[in-house]
Amino acid sequence: MPLTRISMLAGRSSEVKAQIKEVVSQTVVDKLHVPASDRFVLIEEYDRENFSYDPNCLDIERSDGFLIVQIVLNAGRTSDVKKEFYEALAEQLHQQCQIRTEDVFINLVEVTKDNWSYGNGAAPFIL
């Protein structure tokens, strides 16, 4: 059950944000093999004062359409699976949401299963 944070400058419409959320969620299911019902997604919008990024880091030209997708998930996926996910997500956001691939910043944070409580203070993976 990953926890997904999508951060961006304020100003996108509700429809566009919903579409971004759907594309990210579906790509997580398709490429990281997460159950479709495991959707915990936060959309975070910032004013320019509170959202900064390097517009040229690693020679990638970023615009104000820049967004950060950070996903906390259980450890264990191979580098090849992750690489395929990065490529697919950038391409799907470009095709379906008209977001430049250069503006898609992705960060996976892997944790062990004992780092989750899904409710009621229970830790189902701590035996």
C-alpha positions in Angstrom: 0.0 0.0 0.0 2.0 2.9 -1.2 1.5 6.5 0.0 1.8 8.9 -3.0 2.4 12.6 -2.8 2.0 14.8 -5.9 3.4 18.3 -5.3 3.0 21.2 -7.8 2.6 24.9 -8.1 -1.0 26.0 -7.4 -3.2 26.8 -10.3 -4.2 23.6 -12.1 -7.9 22.9 -12.4 -9.6 20.2 -10.3 -10.1 18.2 -13.5 -6.4 18.3 -14.4 -5.4 17.3 -10.8 -7.9 14.4 -10.9 -6.4 13.3 -14.2 -2.9 13.5 -12.8 -3.9 11.5 -9.8 -5.5 8.8 -11.9 -2.5 8.5 -14.3 -0.1 8.2 -11.4 -2.3 5.7 -9.5 -2.8 3.5 -12.6 0.9 3.5 -13.5 1.7 2.4 -9.9 -0.7 -0.5 -10.4 0.5 -1.4 -13.8 4.3 -1.1 -13.3 4.9 -1.5 -9.6 2.3 -4.3 -9.3 0.3 -2.7 -6.5 -3.4 -3.8 -5.9 -5.8 -1.3 -7.6 -7.6 -0.7 -4.4 -4.5 0.5 -2.6 -4.8 4.2 -3.3 -3.6 6.7 -0.8 -2.8 9.9 -2.7 -2.1 13.4 -1.6 -2.2 16.4 -4.0 -0.2 19.3 -2.6 -0.3 22.7 -4.2 2.1 25.5 -3.3 2.4 29.1 -4.1 5.6 30.1 -5.8 7.2 31.3 -2.6 6.9 27.8 -1.1 7.8 25.7 -4.1 11.3 25.9 -5.5 13.2 23.7 -7.8 16.4 23.9 -9.9 15.2 24.7 -13.5 18.4 23.2 -15.0 19.6 20.4 -12.6 21.4 17.6 -14.6 20.8 19.7 -17.8 17.1 19.1 -17.7 15.1 22.2 -18.6 12.1 22.5 -16.2 9.2 24.8 -16.5 6.5 26.0 -14.1 4.6 22.8 -15.1 7.1 20.9 -12.9 5.6 18.4 -10.4 7.1 16.1 -7.9 5.7 12.5 -7.5 7.0 10.9 -4.3 5.9 7.4 -3.4 6.6 5.6 -0.1 6.3 1.9 -0.7 7.5 -1.5 0.5 11.1 -2.3 -0.4 11.9 -5.1 -2.8 11.4 -4.0 -6.5 14.3 -4.4 -8.8 16.1 -1.5 -10.5 14.7 -2.6 -13.8 11.2 -2.4 -12.5 11.8 1.0 -11.1 13.4 2.3 -14.3 10.4 1.0 -16.3 8.1 2.7 -13.9 9.9 6.1 -14.2 9.8 6.0 -18.0 6.2 4.9 -18.1 4.9 7.5 -15.6 6.7 10.4 -17.4 5.4 9.2 -20.7 1.8 8.6 -19.5 1.7 12.1 -17.8 2.9 13.6 -21.1 0.4 11.7 -23.2 -2.6 12.0 -21.0 -2.1 15.2 -19.1 0.2 17.2 -21.5 2.9 17.5 -18.9 6.4 17.7 -20.3 8.5 14.7 -19.4 11.2 17.1 -18.3 8.8 18.4 -15.7 8.2 15.0 -14.0 10.4 14.4 -11.0 9.9 11.0 -9.3 11.2 9.8 -6.0 10.6 6.3 -4.6 11.1 5.9 -0.8 11.4 2.3 0.1 10.5 1.1 3.6 10.2 -2.2 5.4 6.7 -3.5 6.1 6.9 -2.8 9.8 6.8 0.9 9.0 3.1 0.9 8.3 -0.1 1.2 10.4 -3.2 1.4 8.1 -5.6 2.3 10.9 -6.7 1.5 14.4 -3.1 1.7 15.6 -2.6 -1.8 14.3 0.7 -2.9 12.7 -0.4 -5.9 10.6 3.0 -6.7 9.3 4.8 -6.8 12.7 4.6 -10.4 13.9 
